[in-house]
């Protein structure tokens, strides 16, 4: 299995929130609400734990893809009529 990652700058969480001028809470809230897609907006540095415990993986974020989310405010998979 292979796929292409979005081009552009990838930043860790602390650098992304500075770049976008948002709080960490806002970023993670939008992630939980479905605005960000794994592989398109963010990557994790390890797979999720198999026992259901919280992940301790670092997250890398694609700056351009994340910025688009905050411009259009459309969760992944939602289409608009028009």
C-alpha positions in Angstrom: 0.0 0.0 0.0 1.3 3.4 -0.9 -0.1 6.9 -1.0 1.2 10.4 -1.6 1.3 12.9 1.2 0.3 16.5 0.7 3.1 18.8 -0.3 4.2 21.6 1.9 5.4 22.3 5.4 4.8 19.8 8.2 5.1 21.1 11.8 4.7 19.7 15.3 1.7 20.8 17.3 3.5 23.5 19.3 4.8 25.2 16.1 1.5 24.8 14.2 -0.5 26.6 16.9 2.0 29.5 16.8 1.8 29.6 13.0 -2.0 29.6 12.9 -2.4 31.7 16.0 -4.8 29.3 17.6 -4.9 27.5 20.9 -3.9 23.8 21.3 -7.4 23.2 22.7 -9.0 24.7 19.6 -6.8 22.6 17.3 -7.6 19.3 19.1 -11.3 20.2 19.4 -11.5 20.7 15.6 -9.7 17.4 15.2 -12.2 15.6 17.4 -15.1 17.3 15.4 -13.8 15.8 12.2 -12.2 18.8 10.5 -8.9 17.0 10.1 -8.1 13.8 8.2 -5.2 11.5 9.0 -2.7 11.5 6.1 -4.1 14.8 4.7 -4.0 17.2 7.6 -1.9 15.3 10.1 0.3 12.3 10.7 1.2 10.4 13.8 4.7 9.2 14.5 3.5 5.7 15.7 0.4 3.6 15.4 -2.4 3.9 18.0 -2.0 1.6 21.1 -3.8 -1.8 20.7 -5.0 -1.7 24.3 -7.1 1.4 23.9 -4.9 3.6 26.1 -4.2 7.2 25.0 -1.6 7.6 22.3 1.7 9.1 23.2 2.6 9.6 19.5 3.8 13.0 18.3 1.6 14.6 15.6 2.9 16.4 12.6 0.5 18.8 10.9 0.4 20.0 7.2 0.3 23.8 7.6 -1.4 24.5 4.3 -4.1 21.8 4.6 -4.9 22.9 8.2 -5.0 26.6 7.1 -7.6 25.7 4.5 -9.8 24.1 7.2 -9.9 27.4 9.2 -10.7 29.3 6.0 -13.6 27.2 4.8 -14.8 25.6 8.1 -16.0 22.4 6.4 -15.4 19.0 8.2 -13.9 16.2 6.1 -16.5 14.5 3.9 -19.1 17.2 4.1 -20.2 18.6 0.8 -22.2 21.8 0.1 -24.9 22.3 -2.4 -24.2 24.8 -5.1 
